[in-house]
Amino acid sequence: MSKNVGTVDRIVRIILAVGILTLLLLHLVGGGLAVFLGIAAAVLAATGGTRVCPCYMRLNIKTNKDEDPVE
């Protein structure tokens, strides 16, 4: 598997995940929306942390200009 998430994309994903988690921790959203946003935050954090996005793989998208395989 090769890394397909670039630096800017990675930073945006992590910032969004932190923002969503902040909303959840401050109880500004609730119910089903909170569950959906929690899952979205987890996915954003995971793909930002690993720099691998399964959706990008399927769509053959690479925001990472440096082609380096995952060790």
N, C-alpha and C positions, 0 to 999 in steps of 0.2 A: 504494500500500500504506500502510495506517495502522498506527501502533504499537499493539499490543494487549497488551503486557506492562507491568504497573504497576511502581512503584518497589519495593514490598516483594517482589513476585514476582521482579523482576530481581536484587535483593540475595540472595535465597534461592538462585536458580539459580547465581549466581557463587560463593557460599560452598560450595555442593555440589560444583561443578566443582573448586574449589581443594582441597576435602577428598578427593575421589576421586583427583585428581592426586597428592596427598601420599601416599595409600595405594600408588599405583602406583610412585612414585619411591622409596619405602622398601621396595619389593618384599614388601609384606604380602599381596598377592594375585598369582596367576599363572595361566598357561594361558588357557583360553577366557574365564574370568571377567575377567581383566585386559584382554583385547581388548574385551569388551562394555563394561566400565566406562570404558575409554579413549574409546570412541565416545560413550558417554553423557556423559562430561565435555566432550567437544568440542561436542556439541549444546547442552548446558546453557550453556556459555560463549558460544557463538555467539548463541543466542536471548537470553541476558541482555545481551550486548553490543549487539546490534542492536535489542532491544526488540520484535522481530517473531517470533512463533511460528507456523509453518505449521499445526500441529495446532489451535491456537486459532482460526485463520482458518476451517478446515474445520468446526469445532464451533460457530462464532460465539460464542466466549468472549472477553471483554475484561476484563482486570484493571486496565487503564489507564483511569482515569476521565476524564482529559483527552483529548478526541478531537482529536489533532493529526496531520496527515498527515506522512509521512516526506518530507523535502525531496529 
